[in-house]
Amino acid sequence: MTSTTDNLPDRRPDDLPDGPPERAAAAADDSALRRIRFGWYINDWANAAFSATVLTVFLGPYLTTVAKNAADAAGDVHPLGLSVRAGSFFPYTVSFSVLLSVAAMLLTGTVADRTGRHKELMCGFAYVGAVATMGMFLLDGDRYLLGGALLVVANIAYAVSVALSYAYLPGLATPDERDAVSSKGWAYGYAGGGLLLIANLALFQGHDALGLSSGTAVRICLASAGLWWALFTIVPMLRLPSRAGAAPDRIVAVPDRPAPAPDRPAAGSLRELARTLRGMRQYPLTLLYLGAFLCYNDGIQTVVSQASLYGSEELGMDQTTLVAAVLLVQIVAIGGALLLGRIARRYGAKRTVLGSLVGWVATLALGYLMPAHQPVWFFALACMIGLVLGGSQALSRSLFSHLIPAGREAEYFSVYKVSDRGTSWMGPLVFGLAYQITGSYRSAIISLLVFFLIGFVLLLKVPVRRAIEAVGNPVPERL
């Protein structure tokens, strides 16, 4: 399917003639672009519900309880004939889904770029994930295998859908606007995920007054995330062009973009994927940037995933305080993403990301030094995490979008997401080893400094202007 905006003339606003017809054409182009951008923002709003409600808050403890209901006298369950501690079933399932999603993202990104059907694949995977998430309402009693299967399907679908949505970014803005557009999309995601999470937490806290058991309340919360995801995915399905990069060419100044290749069998896509991975060696500066992102993003993901454990075990925070801190991170991250986007407009994305990494180091230092049993300090830590979380990730995404050869967006962003998800075991491993050696979660949290320091040094070494020129893209005014 070809977007109605695909063949607009290659003009910039400052170059437009002053006559009424030209002004009308420019206004129509701007209106079309706003519609496309809004559809892309709402895609983040839609899928963030799965991340916030399902993965971050509700599914882990609930699926662990269901697994324990099915455990034998030794406390083990036996998926596929393997003996697994019931308490380890959820993290093992998440790890398994991450490994499968790596292959799925790489292959689907290649297929999307070859066929030009980015939207169809993105929304298709979104609806597969939404249906699997809604199916979690059936997760009760001892149905831990059903829960594990639904989690694997939903998490793979979520990862693929998000990777394909990233591929739209280069076509949504000029190089100088891209940081702001990426940051706004991230803010929409935190707003959507946070809004549903607030509603679900209110439902869970008031389940007795509503005549619901706690298990039923959790299953309603899980299913609501799938329903939210499905309903709001209608907006990008209606507003996004079929092919990533097919926004009005007047706005998007990119080199000649290859036309989509005709449909070919999966074997051809596998060969193309292999060529893509080999071809990335032609762009060593892009690979250097990926290495930097791999390091500091692993630190970010570990801080986010282990903050509740640190708060409960080391700082003595109760469950209510932990839940409130999760909500606070979601809310502050909205403003943080927009704030860092504005800063990047003045100082450039690279400098702003480097500054955010300094902020992460300060956050770890505060976490290490803060006193126990002081919720005010823990909320301050949550505010610091939220302030740098959204902006550092949004600007990393927009910065990488400049380092992709035109027409290969989905393939390269799939590799980007692989570096995001495929190495997420390193930070928790270092965190766990530090605790095992020292017996202190304070030592474990400060051990994560190594990821931010190495990432900072590697990013500092990336000559961004030269890296952008190497892939043939226009260079933004601010870097």
C-alpha positions in Angstrom: 0.0 0.0 0.0 1.4 3.4 -0.9 0.8 6.4 1.3 -0.8 9.5 -0.2 2.1 11.5 1.1 4.8 9.4 -0.6 5.1 11.5 -3.8 5.0 15.0 -2.4 7.6 17.4 -3.9 11.0 17.7 -2.2 10.7 21.1 -0.7 11.6 22.7 2.6 9.4 25.4 4.3 11.8 28.2 3.7 12.0 27.4 0.0 8.3 27.6 -0.6 6.9 30.3 -3.0 4.6 32.9 -1.4 1.6 32.3 -3.7 -1.7 31.0 -2.2 -1.6 27.6 -4.0 1.9 26.9 -2.7 0.9 28.0 0.8 -2.1 25.7 0.7 0.0 22.8 -0.5 2.5 23.4 2.3 -0.3 23.6 4.9 -1.7 20.3 3.5 1.7 18.7 3.8 2.2 19.9 7.4 -1.3 18.6 8.3 -0.4 15.2 6.9 2.9 15.1 8.7 1.2 16.0 12.0 -1.3 13.2 11.5 1.5 10.7 10.8 3.5 11.9 13.9 0.5 11.7 16.1 -0.1 8.1 15.0 3.5 7.3 15.8 3.2 8.9 19.3 0.0 7.0 20.0 1.8 3.7 19.1 4.1 4.4 22.1 1.1 5.3 24.2 -0.5 1.9 23.3 2.4 -0.5 23.8 3.8 1.1 27.0 0.8 -0.4 28.8 2.3 -3.9 28.4 5.7 -2.8 29.7 4.4 -0.9 32.7 1.4 -2.9 33.9 2.4 -6.5 32.9 6.2 -6.7 32.9 7.1 -4.1 35.6 4.4 -4.5 38.2 1.8 -7.3 38.1 2.9 -10.4 36.1 6.1 -11.4 37.9 4.6 -11.8 41.4 1.4 -13.3 40.2 2.9 -15.8 37.8 5.3 -16.8 40.6 2.3 -17.5 42.9 0.6 -19.6 40.2 3.8 -21.6 39.7 4.1 -22.2 43.4 0.5 -23.5 43.4 1.6 -26.1 40.8 4.9 -26.9 42.6 5.7 -30.3 44.1 6.8 -30.9 47.6 10.3 -29.8 46.8 9.0 -26.4 45.5 9.8 -27.3 41.9 7.7 -27.2 38.7 8.5 -29.2 35.6 8.0 -27.4 32.3 8.9 -29.6 29.3 10.2 -32.2 31.8 12.8 -29.8 33.4 12.9 -29.3 37.1 12.7 -25.5 37.9 12.3 -23.7 41.2 8.8 -22.1 41.1 10.3 -18.8 42.2 12.7 -18.9 39.1 10.0 -19.7 36.5 9.1 -16.1 35.7 12.7 -14.8 35.2 13.6 -17.9 33.2 10.6 -17.4 31.0 11.5 -13.8 30.4 15.0 -14.8 29.4 13.7 -17.4 27.0 11.4 -14.9 25.4 14.2 -12.4 25.0 16.4 -15.0 23.2 13.6 -15.8 20.8 12.7 -12.1 20.3 16.3 -11.5 19.1 15.9 -13.8 16.2 12.3 -12.6 15.5 13.4 -8.9 15.4 16.3 -9.5 13.1 14.3 -11.6 10.6 11.1 -9.4 10.7 13.1 -6.2 10.2 14.7 -7.7 7.1 11.3 -8.8 5.8 9.8 -5.3 6.5 12.6 -3.5 4.5 12.3 -5.9 1.6 8.5 -5.7 1.3 7.8 -2.2 2.5 5.1 -3.5 4.8 6.3 -2.0 8.0 2.9 -0.9 9.3 1.2 -4.2 8.6 3.9 -6.2 10.4 4.1 -3.7 13.3 0.4 -3.7 13.9 0.1 -7.4 13.2 2.6 -8.2 16.0 1.0 -5.6 18.2 -2.4 -7.4 18.0 -0.8 -10.8 18.5 0.8 -9.4 21.7 -2.5 -7.7 22.8 -4.5 -10.9 22.3 -1.9 -12.9 24.3 -2.0 -10.3 27.1 -5.8 -10.3 27.2 -5.6 -14.1 27.5 -3.7 -13.7 30.8 -7.2 -13.2 32.3 -7.4 -17.0 32.2 -4.3 -17.4 34.3 -5.5 -18.7 37.6 -5.1 -21.8 39.8 -2.0 -23.7 38.8 -1.9 -22.8 35.1 1.7 -21.7 35.1 2.4 -23.2 31.7 -0.4 -21.2 30.1 1.1 -18.1 31.8 4.6 -18.9 30.6 3.4 -19.5 27.0 1.3 -16.2 26.9 4.3 -14.3 28.3 6.7 -15.7 25.6 4.2 -14.8 22.8 3.4 -11.3 24.2 7.0 -10.4 24.9 8.2 -11.4 21.5 5.4 -9.6 19.8 6.1 -6.5 21.9 9.8 -6.5 21.0 9.2 -6.9 17.3 6.4 -4.3 17.2 8.6 -1.7 19.0 11.6 -2.3 16.8 9.5 -1.8 13.7 8.0 1.4 15.1 11.5 2.8 15.6 12.1 2.5 11.9 9.6 5.3 11.2 11.7 7.9 13.1 14.0 8.9 10.2 11.0 9.7 8.1 9.1 11.8 10.6 11.4 14.8 11.0 14.3 16.7 9.6 17.7 15.8 11.2 17.5 18.9 13.4 13.9 18.0 14.6 14.5 14.4 15.3 15.6 14.6 18.9 12.4 16.5 19.8 10.2 14.1 18.0 11.8 11.1 19.6 11.6 12.6 23.0 7.9 13.5 22.5 7.2 9.9 21.5 8.9 8.6 24.6 6.9 11.0 26.7 3.7 9.7 25.2 4.7 6.2 26.1 5.4 7.1 29.7 2.1 9.0 29.9 0.0 6.2 28.4 1.7 3.5 30.5 1.5 5.6 33.6 -2.2 6.4 33.2 -3.3 2.8 32.9 -1.0 1.8 35.7 -2.6 4.4 38.0 -6.0 3.0 37.1 -4.9 -0.6 37.7 -3.3 0.2 41.0 -6.5 1.9 42.2 -8.4 -1.2 41.1 -6.0 -3.5 42.9 -5.9 -1.5 46.1 -9.7 -1.3 46.2 -10.5 -4.9 45.2 -12.1 -5.7 48.5 -14.6 -2.9 48.2 -15.4 -4.1 44.7 -16.0 -7.6 45.9 -13.1 -9.0 44.0 -10.3 -11.3 45.2 -6.8 -10.1 44.8 -6.1 -12.7 42.1 -9.2 -11.7 40.1 -8.1 -8.0 40.4 -4.6 -8.9 39.1 -6.1 -10.8 36.1 -8.3 -7.9 35.2 -5.3 -5.6 35.4 -3.3 -7.9 33.1 -6.1 -8.2 30.6 -6.7 -4.4 30.6 -3.2 -3.9 29.3 -3.9 -6.1 26.3 -7.3 -4.3 25.7 -5.5 -0.9 25.9 -2.8 -2.0 23.6 -5.3 -3.3 21.0 -7.7 -0.3 21.1 -5.0 2.4 20.8 -3.1 0.5 18.0 -6.1 1.4 15.8 -4.7 5.0 15.6 -1.2 4.2 14.1 -2.9 1.6 11.9 -5.1 4.3 10.4 -2.5 7.1 10.3 0.9 5.7 9.6 2.0 5.0 6.0 2.7 1.4 5.1 6.4 1.9 4.5 8.6 3.5 7.1 10.1 6.7 5.8 7.1 7.6 3.7 6.3 10.9 5.4 6.1 14.1 3.3 9.4 14.4 1.4 9.2 18.2 1.8 10.0 17.7 5.5 12.2 14.7 5.4 15.5 15.5 3.7 17.0 12.1 3.1 19.1 10.7 0.3 17.4 8.8 -2.5 15.5 6.1 -0.6 15.4 2.7 -2.2 12.0 1.5 -3.3 10.6 -1.6 -1.6 11.6 -4.8 -3.1 9.0 -7.2 -4.4 7.8 -10.0 -2.0 10.3 -12.8 -1.9 10.4 -16.0 0.1 11.7 -16.1 3.6 14.9 -17.8 2.5 15.8 -14.6 0.6 15.1 -12.5 3.7 17.5 -14.8 5.7 20.2 -14.2 3.1 19.5 -10.5 3.1 19.8 -10.5 6.9 23.2 -12.2 6.7 24.3 -9.6 4.2 23.0 -6.8 6.6 25.0 -8.1 9.5 28.1 -8.5 7.4 27.6 -5.1 5.8 27.5 -3.3 9.1 31.2 -3.8 9.2 31.4 -1.1 6.5 30.2 1.4 9.1 32.6 0.9 12.1 31.5 4.2 13.7 27.9 3.0 13.8 29.1 -0.2 15.5 31.1 1.9 17.9 28.0 3.8 18.8 26.1 0.5 19.3 28.9 -0.7 21.6 28.5 2.5 23.7 24.7 2.1 23.8 25.1 -1.6 24.8 27.1 -0.7 27.8 25.3 2.3 29.3 21.8 1.0 28.4 22.6 -2.3 30.2 23.3 -0.2 33.3 20.1 1.7 32.8 18.0 -1.4 32.5 19.6 -3.0 35.5 19.0 0.0 37.7 15.3 0.0 36.7 14.8 -3.7 37.2 16.7 -3.9 40.5 15.5 -0.7 42.1 12.5 -2.3 43.8 14.7 -5.1 45.2 17.3 -2.6 46.5 14.5 -0.5 48.0 12.9 -3.4 49.8 16.0 -5.4 50.9 18.5 -2.7 51.6 16.4 0.4 52.4 13.5 -1.4 54.1 10.7 0.2 52.0 7.3 -1.4 52.2 5.2 -2.4 49.2 3.1 0.8 49.1 6.2 2.9 49.0 7.7 0.8 46.2 4.5 1.1 44.1 4.4 4.8 44.6 8.0 5.1 43.5 7.2 3.2 40.3 4.4 5.6 39.6 6.7 8.6 40.4 9.3 7.4 37.9 6.6 7.1 35.2 5.3 10.6 35.8 8.7 12.3 36.1 10.0 10.5 33.0 7.4 12.3 30.9 8.9 15.7 31.8 12.4 14.3 31.8 12.1 13.2 28.2 10.7 16.5 27.0 13.3 18.5 29.0 16.3 16.6 27.6 14.8 16.9 24.2 14.8 20.7 24.6 18.3 20.7 25.9 19.4 18.6 22.9 17.9 21.2 20.6 20.4 23.7 22.0 23.5 21.5 22.8 23.0 18.5 20.5 22.0 14.9 21.3 25.5 13.5 21.9 26.3 16.1 24.5 22.9 15.7 26.2 23.2 11.9 26.4 26.7 12.3 27.8 25.3 14.7 30.4 22.5 12.2 31.2 25.1 9.5 31.9 26.7 11.9 34.4 23.2 12.1 35.9 23.0 8.4 36.1 26.3 8.3 38.0 24.9 10.8 40.5 21.8 8.7 40.8 23.8 5.6 41.7 25.8 7.7 44.2 22.6 8.9 45.9 21.3 5.3 46.0 24.5 4.1 47.6 24.6 6.8 50.3 20.9 7.2 51.2 19.8 6.1 54.6 17.4 3.2 55.1 13.8 3.5 56.2 13.5 7.1 54.8 10.8 7.1 52.1 11.5 10.8 51.2 15.0 9.9 50.1 13.7 6.9 48.1 11.2 9.2 46.3 14.1 11.6 45.6 15.9 8.6 44.0 12.8 7.8 41.9 12.7 11.4 40.7 16.3 11.3 39.6 15.8 8.0 37.8 12.7 9.4 36.0 14.5 12.6 35.1 17.3 10.9 33.2 15.5 7.7 32.1 13.2 8.9 29.3 15.6 11.5 27.9 18.7 9.3 27.7 16.7 6.5 25.9 14.8 8.9 23.6 17.9 10.7 22.5 19.9 7.5 22.1 17.2 6.4 19.7 17.2 9.6 17.7 21.0 9.7 17.6 21.1 6.2 16.2 18.6 7.1 13.5 21.2 9.4 11.9 23.6 6.5 11.6 21.4 4.2 9.5 21.8 3.9 5.7 18.5 5.1 4.0 16.1 2.3 3.2 17.5 -0.1 5.9 15.7 1.4 8.9 13.9 -1.7 10.2 16.9 -3.9 9.8 19.3 -1.6 11.7 16.8 -0.7 14.4 16.2 -4.5 14.9 19.9 -4.8 15.6 19.6 -1.8 17.9 16.8 -3.5 19.8 18.9 -6.6 20.0 21.7 -4.7 21.7 19.0 -3.4 24.0 17.4 -6.7 24.9 20.0 -9.3 23.9 22.6 -8.2 26.4 20.3 -7.4 29.3 21.8 -10.3 31.4 25.2 -8.6 31.9 24.1 -5.9 34.4 22.0 -8.2 36.6 24.9 -10.7 36.5 27.4 -8.0 37.8 24.8 -6.9 40.3 24.3 -10.5 41.6 28.0 -11.2 41.7 28.7 -8.0 43.7 26.1 -9.0 46.2 27.3 -12.6 46.5 30.9 -11.4 47.1 30.1 -8.6 49.5 26.7 -9.5 51.0 25.6 -5.9 50.5 23.1 -4.5 48.0 24.9 -1.1 48.4 28.0 -2.6 46.9 25.9 -4.3 44.2 24.2 -1.0 43.2 27.5 0.9 43.0 29.1 -1.9 40.9 26.9 -0.7 38.0 29.0 2.4 37.7 31.3 0.4 35.4 28.6 0.2 32.7 28.0 4.0 32.7 31.7 4.8 32.7 32.6 2.5 29.8 29.5 3.7 27.9 30.5 7.3 28.5 34.1 6.8 27.2 33.0 4.9 24.1 30.3 7.5 23.2 32.8 10.2 23.8 35.0 8.6 21.1 32.3 8.5 18.5 32.8 11.2 15.9 29.1 11.6 15.2 29.4 14.0 12.3 31.8 11.7 10.5 29.6 8.7 11.3 26.5 10.3 9.8 28.5 11.3 6.7 29.8 7.8 6.3 26.2 6.4 5.9 25.3 9.2 3.5 22.8 11.1 5.6 22.4 14.8 6.1 24.1 16.2 9.2 22.0 18.1 11.8 23.1 21.5 12.8 23.4 20.5 16.4 25.2 17.3 17.4 
